[in-house]
């Protein structure tokens, strides 16, 4: 890194911190199965959404889920208010 800074004519007395992460291939199917099998007493729904491999933006996904649940519960109440279905 210092050689690059020297080549660019930039100051070389910069503190650098290296962070190494191991790149391990993920098996999305296994992750999804583990999430599905984990009870709500161990992980919250929010945490499950955060670690789900298909969810890019977990907060937006939680908002969508809440909206869908609200619509579903509203539809359930509508079904009970009109049991005959003809009125």
N, C-alpha and C positions, 0 to 999 in steps of 0.2 A: 504494500500500500504506500509505503514511504517513497518507493521508486516512482510510483505514479504521481504522487504529489510533487516530487522533485522535477519530473518531466514537465508537469503542468506549470511549474514555477510557483507553486503554493507553499505556504509554511509547512515544514515537516515535523514540528514539535507538537503535533496533535495527539492527544490520548486516544488510543484505539482499544476497543473491547471486542474480542472475538466471541461469537456465540455459535456453538455447533449444535445442530439438531440432526437427529438420525431420521433419515427418510425411509420409513418402513411402509411397504405397500399395504393398503387397507383393503379389507374384504368388506364392502358395503353391506352385503347380505348378512354377514355375521353380526355386524354392528346393529343393523335394524332388528334382527332377531333378539339380540341381547336387550335392546331398548324395549321391545314389545313384551318380553318376559319379565322385566324388572317391575316389581310392584310399586305403587304410588307411595308406600311407606318408606321406600328406599331412595327413590328419586322423584323429584317434583316433575310435573308436566313441562314446566319451563326449562328445566335442565335437560329433559329428554329432547325437547325441541332444539336446544342449543347444540347438542352433540349429534343430532340426526344428519347423516351425510347428504340428504336431499334438500336440506334447508339452508339456504345461503344467508338469509336475513331473519334470524330467529324472532326478533321483536315484531316485525311485520307479520310473520307467520302466526305468532300468538294472537295478534289483533284479528287476523282473518279467522282463526279458530273460534275466538270469542264471538265474532259476528255470526259465524255459521251456527254456533250453539244457540245464540239468541233467536235466530230465525227458526231453527228446528223446534225450540221450546214454544215459540209463538204459534207455529203450525200445529203443534200438539194440542195447545189450548183451543185453537180454532176447530179442530176435529171434535173435541168434546162439547163445544158450545153448539154444534150443529150435528147431532148424532144421526138424524135421518138423511142428511145430505141433500135434501130437496128444497129446503127453505132458504 
